[in-house]
């Protein structure tokens, strides 16, 4: 029988001393995404309970909640060491899951329960950005060098994707039992992620590392330092632009998914199961790409082509829906596009943050992943609400120049990353 370390080296280019940290990071992400992908189909089903037209209001509410949460997040980053920051975020999330489960169980069908579902939609959308995207990948970029990121981030992402597959599959089964049970099991998964955080902190010797004094927040304006960092840096600005391009297309497809599911599917349980099955297919494809393809692709062809695949696939997804707007086509394009996004583009994009200063990893990255993300959501959904007569063909025509610009920015970022990846930048800061 092969030793675990030998088997791991067959799957990923891991160097001596990296195996324990790598497995802990992948397990941490497994539980994090397993819990999220149990919650996501519930959110999507509750969000269209009164029709997809409510999505524009829900995302507007999410943007407002994000702007409120941003100062609190920056305040925590400035005052808590990483050993305490991450557990605080996740314990709060687990408590919220239990509270929402109780509300949905106690409230009778009607306006009150629908209102609780809308609040849950906003909360999970904000938690997804801060608790998953911002906190997890900022931590990974903080403790890995650029070279380690290109070798290891694909495997770490695969751990999360495996968790997403498990979470989607569990929700597909438990969704018929009741969303309250789903929420409680997800809370348990979040607590298992906290255990992994404590082990990673011990492995990297971060238990007594305090935040830098310069990171402390002394005023409300300081909470948006990330915005100023993005405005001053062409590199960070390009990363924000890539995020903007991504959200413009993904939100359009998300709105289309909600509209078609509402029109063609039955009640809350049926929609939850459909969304969970789409998630399951997308996560299975993502897992295959992350384990067997992305690390080799980043080493052999570079970050530019890896990131540029998503704009091409996004253009194809919009064109396919213009040609045949059916649930089957929607499910296929969502699976393929999200597989490429999370299997290729996202690990590559997170590698780009390994060459920026630590403060920007936590503040500028949080601004890009939250405010830019949700602002783009609002722009797309309100534009769709105004341009209700726009055809899928017109949407495809708009997507073409967007995809071309997106590809150009991807290649520029890849070149800038190579210039920043100097020997002086290859040692992570503890």
Secondary structure, 3 states (H helix, E strand, C coil): CCCHHHHHHHHCCCCCCCHHHHHHHHHHHHHHHHHHHHHHHHHHHHHCCCCHHHHHHHHHHHHHHHHHHHHHHHHHHHHCCHHHHHHHHHHHHHHHHHHHHHHHHHCCCCHHHHHHHHHHHHHHHHHHHHHHHHHHHHHHHHHCCHHHHHHHHHHHHHHHHHHHHHHHHHHHHHCCCCHHHHHHHHHHHHHHHHHHHHHHHHHHCCCCCCCCHHHCCCCCHHHHHHHHHHHHCHHHHHHHHHHHHHHHHHHHHHHHHHHHHHHHCCCHHHHHHHHHHHHHHHHHHHHHHHHHHHHHHHHHCCHHHHHHHHHHHHHHHHHHHHHCCCHHHHHHHHHHHHHHHHHHHHHHHHHHHHHCCHHHHHCHHHHHHHHHHHHHHHHHHHHHHHCCCCCHHHHHHHHHHHHHHHHHHHHHHHHHHHHHCCHHHCCCCC
